[in-house]
Amino acid sequence: MAAEYDARYWTVLDRLVSERVRGAYAYFFVTGEGECMRGGIEQASGCVIDWQGRIFSFWLGWDSRQETVALTEWDEVEPRPHWERSGEYRRARAAVGLGGEPTGAASA
């Protein structure tokens, strides 16, 4: 996750995500897209996992109609098999109480 973002960035993103997700959630694969919007917040994309294991892909962008930062894309997605090898994905699962191993993963 892009830890270099300031508190203002996370405050805006958390506000927008919490309007769509109830309960615990965690981010993974969040990356800046290299273009700043009004207010100095960088466009970004990434994923959110909620406490039920639902995963949403998002794009944080500019809504020109509302003239504000918004989740301009928000889609529920299925986890990709290769995500199971990602520490970032496993940490996000653990953060919402799902444990580090995805459902159906082989256990030792």
C-alpha positions in Angstrom: 0.0 0.0 0.0 1.2 3.5 -0.7 2.1 4.6 2.8 3.5 8.0 1.6 0.0 9.5 1.2 -0.8 12.1 3.8 -3.6 11.9 6.4 -5.9 14.1 4.2 -5.7 11.6 1.4 -6.8 8.7 3.6 -9.5 10.8 5.3 -11.1 11.5 1.9 -10.7 7.9 0.7 -12.1 6.5 4.0 -15.1 8.8 3.8 -15.9 7.7 0.3 -15.4 4.0 1.0 -17.4 4.1 4.2 -20.4 5.4 2.2 -20.4 2.1 0.3 -19.1 -0.4 2.8 -20.5 -1.1 6.2 -18.3 -2.6 8.8 -14.6 -3.4 8.7 -12.6 -3.0 5.5 -9.0 -2.8 4.5 -7.1 -1.6 1.4 -4.7 -3.4 -0.7 -2.9 -2.8 -4.0 -3.5 1.0 -3.7 -1.3 3.0 -6.1 -1.1 6.6 -7.2 -1.8 7.2 -10.9 0.5 10.2 -11.2 -2.0 12.9 -11.7 -3.1 15.4 -9.0 -6.7 16.6 -8.8 -7.9 19.9 -7.4 -7.0 20.1 -3.8 -3.7 18.3 -4.4 -5.0 14.8 -4.0 -3.5 12.3 -6.4 -5.7 10.0 -8.5 -5.4 6.5 -7.3 -6.6 3.0 -7.9 -6.7 -0.1 -5.7 -8.9 -2.6 -3.9 -10.9 -2.8 -0.8 -11.8 -6.0 1.1 -14.6 -6.0 3.6 -15.3 -8.2 6.6 -17.5 -10.5 4.5 -14.7 -11.2 2.0 -16.2 -9.0 -0.7 -13.6 -7.3 -2.8 -14.1 -4.0 -4.6 -11.9 -2.4 -7.2 -11.9 1.4 -7.2 -10.6 4.5 -8.9 -10.3 7.7 -7.0 -10.8 10.5 -9.5 -12.5 13.8 -10.2 -16.2 14.0 -10.6 -16.6 17.0 -12.9 -20.4 17.1 -12.4 -20.1 17.4 -8.6 -16.7 19.2 -8.9 -15.2 17.0 -6.2 -13.0 14.0 -5.5 -15.1 10.8 -5.9 -14.9 7.1 -6.4 -15.4 7.3 -10.2 -15.2 3.6 -10.5 -16.4 1.0 -8.0 -16.8 -2.6 -9.0 -17.1 -5.8 -7.1 -14.5 -8.3 -8.3 -13.4 -11.8 -7.7 -10.0 -12.5 -6.1 -7.3 -13.5 -8.5 -5.5 -16.8 -7.7 -2.1 -15.0 -7.7 -3.2 -12.6 -5.0 -2.8 -15.5 -2.5 1.0 -15.1 -2.8 0.8 -11.4 -1.9 1.6 -10.4 1.6 -0.4 -7.2 1.1 -3.5 -9.1 0.2 -3.1 -11.5 3.1 -2.5 -8.6 5.6 -5.7 -6.9 4.3 -7.7 -10.1 4.8 -6.3 -10.4 8.3 -7.1 -6.8 9.1 -10.8 -7.5 8.5 -10.8 -10.7 10.5 -10.6 -13.2 7.7 -7.2 -14.5 8.5 -4.3 -14.5 6.2 -5.3 -17.5 4.2 -8.0 -16.9 1.5 -11.1 -19.2 1.6 -10.3 -22.4 -0.1 -6.5 -22.1 0.2 -4.6 -25.2 0.9 -3.6 -25.5 4.6 -0.4 -27.1 5.8 
